[in-house]
């Protein structure tokens, strides 16, 4: 439900991100959508960088209905030209960049290593890892003067758990993101640019739409059964809005001394 404009204006006036500019990749749905809305509600002007469709326009419209400012950049994060253009457009529109949420990603093809097609492996790595690299690379020149916060959506997969059989490409991309985050955090510290990663567990999103599980995954599965379920804290998957609160914390000055860190948000799922 939309917040009344006058109420939202008052909230934004004291918001943690007042007058700051944020870019969110994959901002049209799931965690990206929830984060774009949350950042806007704290006063940020938000570029929603995603493949342009009905969902991205709906996020923009909702932000504007709530009294915020937003624009949509039609982006495939694995395409250097389109990613660079999105950042250039953000700067042309608002003249600064303070927060980058490198969130876009896919599950990709889920298959045993033996039968996975090289092109399917490449696609997953291109979107998840190359896309993160390009987002960070092209953001740096615009953030060096004032500093800021870069947040990367990694995962418990490839960092704490390895039991999701057939997800080798995805897990490798997510492990690579945390390594990139740590390298970037040290390299960019002199510019007061903080770089951190969030590692969600099961979250209620539509990422399954870009998943394709091959039938032969069943041949490599090792049975794992948790009689009481695999979500210890709440007994269910998390919500995008819960992740958005973590993104806001890492984007704001509340986390001013935190960089080079992966933060797990999974309700203890990965500790089983």
Secondary structure as UniProt FT lines:
FT   HELIX           5..13
FT   TURN            16..19
FT   STRAND          21..25
FT   TURN            26..28
FT   HELIX           30..41
FT   TURN            42..43
FT   STRAND          45..50
FT   HELIX           54..65
FT   TURN            66..67
FT   STRAND          70..74
FT   TURN            77..78
FT   HELIX           80..94
FT   STRAND          99..102
FT   STRAND          108..110
FT   TURN            113..115
FT   HELIX           118..125
FT   HELIX           126..130
FT   HELIX           131..143
FT   TURN            144..146
FT   STRAND          148..153
FT   TURN            158..160
FT   TURN            165..166
FT   HELIX           168..188
FT   HELIX           189..191
FT   STRAND          193..200
FT   HELIX           207..210
FT   STRAND          211..213
FT   HELIX           215..219
FT   TURN            227..228
FT   TURN            232..234
FT   HELIX           240..251
FT   HELIX           253..255
FT   TURN            256..257
FT   STRAND          262..265
FT   TURN            267..268
FT   HELIX           269..271
//
